[in-house]
C-alpha cells in the first residue's frame, strides 16, 4: 500500500497561527493558560502541554496570583 500526502496537508492558517503563538507564549513566560483546546488534535495538544500550556474549561480554574 502506498500513502501519498497532499502538498497542502496540515493545519489551516488559523490553527497554525494559534499553535505558534501558544508555543511562543509558553517559551517566553512559562506556564500559560488556554480556555479550551486550541486544536482538536490530541498529539498537537500534548506537545504544547509539554511546553507549559495549561488547558482550563472555566475561568474560575485560573490560579489566584498576587503581585
One Martini backbone bead per residue (centre of mass of N, CA, C, O) as a GRO file, in nm:
protein
   67
    1UNK     BB    1   0.098   0.036   0.022
    2UNK     BB    2   0.028   0.374  -0.068
    3UNK     BB    3   0.109   0.693   0.072
    4UNK     BB    4  -0.028   1.018   0.003
    5UNK     BB    5   0.067   1.349   0.057
    6UNK     BB    6  -0.041   1.641   0.034
    7UNK     BB    7   0.075   1.963  -0.011
    8UNK     BB    8  -0.176   2.080   0.193
    9UNK     BB    9  -0.108   1.944   0.441
   10UNK     BB   10  -0.255   2.043   0.746
   11UNK     BB   11  -0.292   2.328   0.885
   12UNK     BB   12  -0.450   2.590   0.918
   13UNK     BB   13  -0.381   2.910   0.973
   14UNK     BB   14  -0.524   2.945   1.250
   15UNK     BB   15  -0.394   2.704   1.397
   16UNK     BB   16  -0.100   2.762   1.340
   17UNK     BB   17  -0.105   3.038   1.484
   18UNK     BB   18  -0.198   2.945   1.765
   19UNK     BB   19   0.035   2.750   1.819
   20UNK     BB   20   0.268   2.948   1.786
   21UNK     BB   21   0.176   3.146   2.011
   22UNK     BB   22   0.170   2.944   2.243
   23UNK     BB   23   0.466   2.859   2.229
   24UNK     BB   24   0.584   3.141   2.273
   25UNK     BB   25   0.451   3.200   2.545
   26UNK     BB   26   0.579   2.961   2.696
   27UNK     BB   27   0.875   3.036   2.642
   28UNK     BB   28   0.859   3.332   2.776
   29UNK     BB   29   0.641   3.248   3.047
   30UNK     BB   30   0.556   2.966   3.061
   31UNK     BB   31   0.291   2.929   3.212
   32UNK     BB   32  -0.011   2.874   3.018
   33UNK     BB   33  -0.342   2.975   2.945
   34UNK     BB   34  -0.639   2.791   2.819
   35UNK     BB   35  -0.964   2.815   2.684
   36UNK     BB   36  -0.941   2.544   2.576
   37UNK     BB   37  -0.877   2.409   2.289
   38UNK     BB   38  -0.695   2.475   1.997
   39UNK     BB   39  -0.717   2.166   1.907
   40UNK     BB   40  -0.839   1.857   1.743
   41UNK     BB   41  -0.536   1.740   1.848
   42UNK     BB   42  -0.379   1.541   2.055
   43UNK     BB   43  -0.076   1.565   1.979
   44UNK     BB   44  -0.060   1.872   1.979
   45UNK     BB   45  -0.154   1.921   2.270
   46UNK     BB   46   0.069   1.757   2.410
   47UNK     BB   47   0.308   1.927   2.309
   48UNK     BB   48   0.218   2.198   2.436
   49UNK     BB   49   0.197   2.100   2.729
   50UNK     BB   50   0.506   2.038   2.756
   51UNK     BB   51   0.561   2.367   2.728
   52UNK     BB   52   0.304   2.489   2.942
   53UNK     BB   53   0.017   2.428   2.875
   54UNK     BB   54  -0.302   2.518   3.017
   55UNK     BB   55  -0.613   2.363   3.033
   56UNK     BB   56  -0.927   2.518   3.058
   57UNK     BB   57  -1.302   2.535   3.125
   58UNK     BB   58  -1.275   2.770   3.346
   59UNK     BB   59  -1.203   3.074   3.481
   60UNK     BB   60  -1.197   2.959   3.784
   61UNK     BB   61  -0.918   2.787   3.731
   62UNK     BB   62  -0.757   3.014   3.791
   63UNK     BB   63  -0.507   3.127   3.951
   64UNK     BB   64  -0.414   3.304   4.221
   65UNK     BB   65  -0.242   3.618   4.203
   66UNK     BB   66   0.034   3.784   4.347
   67UNK     BB   67   0.225   4.109   4.314
   0.00000   0.00000   0.00000
